[in-house]
Amino acid sequence: DGSISLKMSEIKPYVIEIMSKIFDAHPQIIDFLRSGCHTSDNSVSQILLALHQYAFGLYFCRNFFSEEKTLKEEGMRYETKRVVKSLLDTWMTFNNKKKSAYRWETL
């Protein structure tokens, strides 16, 4: 059927790079994730809506601020890429039941 199956370990570096570049290009998204304040910026709203449609995106949005804070408390220099990588590493440790709870909420 021509479909290709990729393992997470094969695409993980690209996921981290792409998500980091998106958030670095739109700092107002990070501001929203930190504050939770409503934004009138349509592009930010569209990106956030797209993220909330997928389990990892929902997890990412809900946990960005706390992960960022934890990394700062550990003395790490702030980089969007570091926060994205840390969240993705944690996500990959979740069992299917925990991931499915996030998937359920996206429906």
C-alpha positions as CSV (number, residue, x, y, z in Angstrom):
1,D,0.0,0.0,0.0
2,G,3.1,2.3,0.0
3,S,2.7,3.4,3.6
4,I,5.8,4.0,5.7
5,S,6.1,3.3,9.4
6,L,8.5,5.4,11.4
7,K,9.6,4.8,14.9
8,M,9.4,7.7,17.4
9,S,13.2,7.6,17.9
10,E,13.6,8.3,14.1
11,I,11.4,11.4,14.1
12,K,12.0,12.7,17.6
13,P,14.8,15.1,16.6
14,Y,12.7,16.6,13.8
15,V,9.6,17.0,16.1
16,I,11.8,18.9,18.6
17,E,13.3,21.1,16.0
18,I,10.1,21.9,14.2
19,M,8.1,22.6,17.3
20,S,10.9,24.8,18.8
21,K,11.1,26.8,15.6
22,I,7.4,27.4,15.5
23,F,7.3,28.6,19.1
24,D,10.4,30.7,18.7
25,A,8.9,32.3,15.6
26,H,5.7,33.1,17.6
27,P,6.8,34.2,21.1
28,Q,3.2,35.2,21.7
29,I,2.3,31.5,21.9
30,I,4.9,31.0,24.7
31,D,3.4,34.1,26.4
32,F,0.0,32.5,26.2
33,L,1.3,29.1,27.6
34,R,2.9,31.0,30.5
35,S,0.0,33.2,31.4
36,G,-3.1,31.5,30.1
37,C,-4.4,34.9,29.1
38,H,-6.7,35.1,26.0
39,T,-5.0,36.3,22.8
40,S,-6.7,38.1,20.0
41,D,-3.9,37.1,17.6
42,N,-5.6,34.8,15.0
43,S,-2.4,32.9,14.1
44,V,-1.7,32.1,17.7
45,S,-5.3,30.9,18.2
46,Q,-5.0,28.7,15.1
47,I,-1.8,27.1,16.2
48,L,-3.1,26.5,19.7
49,L,-6.4,25.0,18.3
50,A,-4.3,22.7,16.1
51,L,-2.2,21.6,19.1
52,H,-5.3,20.8,21.2
53,Q,-6.6,18.4,18.5
54,Y,-3.8,15.9,19.3
55,A,-2.9,14.1,22.5
56,F,0.7,15.3,22.6
57,G,-0.3,18.8,21.7
58,L,-2.8,18.9,24.5
59,Y,-0.2,17.5,27.0
60,F,2.4,20.0,25.7
61,C,0.1,23.0,26.1
62,R,-1.0,22.0,29.6
63,N,2.6,21.3,30.8
64,F,4.8,23.9,29.1
65,F,4.8,26.4,31.9
66,S,5.5,24.0,34.7
67,E,8.2,22.2,32.7
68,E,9.9,25.5,31.9
69,K,9.7,26.5,35.6
70,T,11.2,23.1,36.6
71,L,14.1,23.4,34.2
72,K,14.8,27.0,35.4
73,E,14.8,25.8,39.0
74,E,17.3,23.1,38.1
75,G,19.6,25.9,36.9
76,M,19.2,25.2,33.2
77,R,19.4,28.1,30.8
78,Y,16.1,28.7,29.0
79,E,15.8,27.4,25.5
80,T,12.5,26.5,23.9
81,K,14.1,23.4,22.4
82,R,15.1,22.2,25.9
83,V,11.5,22.5,27.1
84,V,10.1,20.8,24.0
85,K,12.7,17.9,24.4
86,S,11.9,17.5,28.1
87,L,8.2,17.3,27.5
88,L,8.6,14.9,24.6
89,D,11.0,12.7,26.7
90,T,8.4,12.6,29.4
91,W,5.5,11.9,27.0
92,M,7.5,8.9,25.6
93,T,7.6,7.3,29.1
94,F,3.8,7.3,29.4
95,N,2.0,4.1,29.0
96,N,-0.8,3.7,26.4
97,K,-3.5,4.2,29.1
98,K,-2.1,7.6,30.1
99,K,-1.6,8.7,26.5
100,S,-5.2,7.6,25.7
101,A,-6.5,9.8,28.5
102,Y,-5.2,12.8,26.6
103,R,-6.5,11.4,23.3
104,W,-9.9,11.0,24.8
105,E,-10.0,14.7,25.8
106,T,-9.2,15.8,22.3
107,L,-12.4,14.3,21.0
